Amino acid sequence: MERYQHKRRSRRLAWSRALPPAVVVVAVVVDLAWPPFNTFPLLATVSLIAAPMYPLTWTITSGAVACLTGWLLSFRESGEVLSRANVIGFTTLLTLTVVAAFLNRMFAREREQLRTSRQVAEAVQRAMLPTVPERARGLAMATRYQAAQEEALIGGDLYAVHDTPHGLRLVIGDVRGKGTKSVSMVNTLLGVFHAAALQLPDLPSVVQAAEIQVQDLKSREEEMPFEDFVTAVFVEILPDRSAFRMANRGHPTPLLVHDGRVTALEPKEPSLPLGLGDLAGPVVPVDRYDLPPGATLVLFTDGIIEARDRTGAFFDPVPPLTCPLPPDPGAVLDAMLAALFRHTDELGDDAAALAVTRLPDEETGAETSAPVRPEPGSRV
């Protein structure tokens, strides 16, 4: 996912960096077409425009080019340079170039601080997430994660996979909010899921255990208001891989991708997010779906479907998955994320994705279950 963001930012930066020379060209054209027009105010903006986008050397160079352009235009018109108006104009250009140099240093320091904060937040977030095996029980798995570009706080996205005697159990969730509160909630959920997935016999019991822990944490933490909650999807793939059970607690709808078709797995009965279960009954609705060979179950957080383009339209993950794709969870996620970053420039919220593919029967004999965390460049 990071490589898609880098390409988009590079293209956008290239267009932005063309603005200072474009202003110089406009000033020259205007001066040639309408000599009475004073182009010094226009040239004075060149170094200020360059300050947030260029390195220091190029910011100063842009100011020097603006001064030289102003001198040539003045000399062409009057044959003299040291008139009162020209002296005032040149003084303004030099002063604003110095100001632009100071602004450039300030912008550079702030960008570095923000980049460091974002890198620390993303590293901590990834460290909290458990390692997911590449293969287990004839199933292949892949994950992607990317911190929001508009934030430098630790987010609340989480996922986990456990191979249990009852089948492969998975969870993906999104804690409301960011910062230390989300860290506490993420750690609580990952801990209770680890214990419950291994010990409890059915999926509703696992969900209830998570609900109880979230409610308990909210009652003990004064900083967690009543409206704090966690959206989550719990999945249990049966030992024979023929089907899976799923409990959706207010989370974005998972998708089942198979043979160029995408099926949205809407729950038959909607449920409230974790932390709000006391407002509903104790029954945990669970849906059952078939999992044919080669099918891929795609789970993701709302950072993906809430990504907007320049017109404000939300991203729809269904169209990029409605095409022939290999039975490979990494390829499926990459296809979705490539489309996501064609749709939007930056993510406004953290994004996590988890995909599970039922391998064809002839491939299951050579599977391995060694946990391998994806390389940073391959994550969302």
Secondary structure, 3 states (H helix, E strand, C coil): CHHHHHHHHHHHHHHHHCHHHHHHHHHHHHHHHCCCCCCHHHHHHHHHHHCCCCCHHHHHHHHHHHHHHHHHHHHHHHCCCCCHHHHHHHHHHHHHHHHHHHHHHHHHHHHHHHHHHHHHHHHHHHHHCCCCECEECCEEEEEEEECCCCCCCCCCEEEEEEEECCEEEEEEEEECCCCHHHHHHHHHHHHHHHHHHHHCCCHHHHHHHHHHHHHHHHHHCCCCCCCCCEEEEEEEECCCCCEEEEEEECCCCCEEEECCEEEECCCCCCCCCECCHHHCCCCCCCEEEECCCCCEEEEECHHHHCCECCCCCECCCHHHHCCCCCCCHHHHHHHHHHHHHHHCCCCCCCEEEEEEEECCHHHHHHCCCCECCCCHHHCC
